[in-house]
Every structure is written in structure tokens, then in C-alpha cells.
Amino acid sequence: MGQAQDSGAKTKKSAKLWGGRFSETTAASVESFTESISYDRRLYRHDIMGSKAHARMLARQNLITDQERDAILQGLDDILADIEAGTFVFSPELEDVHMNIEKALTDRIGDAGAKLHTARSRNDQISLDLRLYLRDEAAELDRLLQGTQRAFVALARTYLGVVMPGYTHMQRAQPVLLSHHLLAYYEMFSRDRSRLKDCVRRMNLSPLGAAAMAGTGLPIDRESVAEELHFDGVTANSMDSSGDRDFALEFVFVLNLIQLHLSRLAEELVLWSSKEFSFVDIGDRYCTGSSIMPQKKNPDIPELIRGKTGRVTGALVSLLMTIKGLPLTYNRDLQEDKEPVFDALDTVKAGLTITAELLHNTTFHTKKLQQATRGGFMTATDLADYLVRKNIPFRKAHSIVGGVVAHCQQRGIELTDLDLDELRKFSPAIEQDIFNVLSVEGSVNSRISTGGTAQIQVERALEIAEQQLEKDS
Ligand code: ARG
């Protein structure tokens, strides 16, 4: 039975759009192995957008008639409507989104449809589609990044003035304002936004007209298509255009940095919501329980964000490896670009969305944060800086304060427990005003250098962030 079917397939002529030179139909196993329609169908809107611009250009260049152009435009609009209504049937035998749409067009409007692919190849078409798609997704990502930034800024405003320990090596280092810590994330996401913009700037060139890889002898006008599709220009070298996926790689790299930032925050939220820290409380609606331990309230959302970082990084590595060693120009390997790009994009978008929500549903335990600044000699650097202001060389001051800390540790007391006489035994330069410096608030508010944690600097940073977000909205 299987054999009979096989021999039947062998004598039947291929019905593919590219089937002219084939005397046998494609094996079913090959069709399922090579198809990309199961995932590249999400490019349909951009594929149609590109085809419409291409058709208009073909008419301007007298490569098709105005009637043919109009039939193509109408046909493509009808297909778009059917896809959006969910009534369009995508078929794997037609491989990819380009051929599914082109075949449907030709079935509907006849010969005019068969002219759409004039002076075009799927090689420049897929590069065009992906650029158009990622450009739109970059705008969406920017909106989501803004949403996350807004959540940080709102928290920084709410908790302005609250102190907490700042850490290095996960050891208490120096007291800081909670708002300063929160605004550090605002900065990370600002850089992500600017990186995204840079990436779009390089991506925003039209590859259409590179055709398969050598360009075309037909009298096309690449520039006018680029303009219609709001590109900043056209790519310079047809061979480069055909095989280039730098833009996709850069995009996935930007996604990776966003995910990394989300993951660092996630780690802090997991730590901070533990009993050991008790710095934050994540709202019940944003936590889950344990099926065995009735007392548990688990921070699954940040854990999953942290965990999903693996697949986003995997997408980058996968794409890098796909392109490594590929000879010029287009190779079918490049079809493997889409799944990692889409998966990384979906993952990061979901992560940004839920993070913003999570932050709006997180409360900080300000008392706990304040208490955690006690102990650990976090104002030791302030004492050293105080001595520097009294003209003692920093290295010497460092050593004097080291002696003070050792003394306190032996006696099990804090720097603030020492009186003036005891302090002066370590350095006669110490005077009554030392007590302004040794308090946590004094320490925080002394750090007035640009970008420092003093309240006056943090307020400034907060205002700048608020103004920026206001402008962006
Ligand atoms: N589905 C293909 C891809 O994603 C489109 C380009 C195919 N070109 C070709 N000559 N087979 O890369």
C-alpha cells in the first residue's frame, strides 16, 4: 500500500511553486522536515505589507499593469482579512508563509498573482519580513520596558527616605537609600531601551531587491519601496543582504541583556522575600503555595523569570552557532533563525509584563530594612573619609579605622557605642562632629557626589527619571 502510493507520487508532477524542474512530488517526510509555516506564519502581516509595497513598485516601473497591481492589492487584503478571521488554511506542503500567501493569491486572482514574485526571491523576502516584524516588536518592547521603569520609579517615590544596607560580595557594605537601589534598575532598563534603538537603526534598511543574492536585471526601484515601508534606506550589497542575520543576532543579544536584568532583580526578590531577609512582601495574588507544606508562600514568578534566562541565552547561542561558518550567501540553515528569535522575544515580553505587575504588588518592610543597617560596621568608610577630611592620608585612615573595628568586634559593640574619648585614642584628629558621620542617615546623606546615594542626589535622579517617562508617554 505504502509502496503503491510512493510509486504513484513518483510519476506525478510536483505542484510546488518551484516545481517546474521536478518530475516527482516531494516525500511527505521531507515536507514535514523542511516546513516552517508552523512558526513563520506569525510573519503574515509583515509579509503582506512587504508584498503590497513591492507590487506598487512593480506597477510604477511598468513591470505589471495598474489593473494587475490593484488585483494583487485587493487579493492580499482579502487574504489578510481571512488570516485575521482565522479562516485561512495554512498548509505545510507550501513550506512557508511566503508561498502559502502567494499560492492563495494566485488561486484567487489568477495570473496577476503569479506576477507578484517578479524581481524578488524568498531570500530577500524573508529578510524583509523579519526586519519589519522585529522593528514593530522593538516598539512594543520599548513600551514594556517603560512600564517596568514606571514601576521602579513609583516604588522609588513611595519609599523615598528609607535606608537599607547596600551590599558588595553579598556582605553589608554601606548604607544606601532603598530608592537608590530601585533606581539602579531604572538605569539598566534605560540602557536596554537605548540599545534597542541602536539595533533598530542598523536593522532599518530594506534588503528587498537583493533578490536571490546577485540583484536583478529587471528595472526595479528599491529606494521607493524602502521609503514606502519607512526604512531609512536600502542595504548596500546584495550578497551580504541575502545571507545576513546580524540584525536578528543583535536583537536577540538585546533581549538577553533585558532578561539578565530581569533575572538579577528576580534573584533579589527571591532573597528579599525569604524569612532571613524579610525585606519585601510579594502580594498573595503573585505567589503560589506548596502542595505539601501548608505554611509556604513561594516566589515562583521571580524564580521562573530567573529560570527562563536559560532559554533566552540558549536562543542567542543557537543563532550564533547557526550562522557560524555559513558560506555566503543564503543557505537553508538560515530558516533556523526564527524559532530562537520568536521564543526569546515571547519570553522576554512575558517577563517584562509580569515584572511590572509584580512590582506594583510588592511592599517593602521599611523597619526591617532600617534594622538591617545596624551592625556590620557599615559606617566604617565614613569614619575613614572623616579622617581624610582632617588631612590624614587615606591609607593611614583606612588602617586606623581597621583598628577601631577590630576593637569593637572584640568587645561586641558597634561604632556608635564608642564615646569621644575612646575614639580619640585611635586618632586625636577625631572631634565631637564625628557623631554626625557615624549615624546611618549621616552616612547616606554625606554621599552627595553625582550619582551617589544622598537623598538630594536620589531626589534629583528620581525627578529626571519621572520627567523622562513623562516625555516618553
Ligand atoms: N522559509 C525560508 C526561510 O525562512 C524562506 C527562504 C527560503 N528560500 C529558499 N530559497 N529556500 O529562510
Boltz pocket constraint, residues with backbone or C-beta under 6 A from the ligand:
constraints:
  - pocket:
      binder: B
      contacts: [[A, 36], [A, 40], [A, 96], [A, 122], [A, 123], [A, 126], [A, 331], [A, 332], [A, 334], [A, 335], [A, 336]]
      max_distance: 6.0
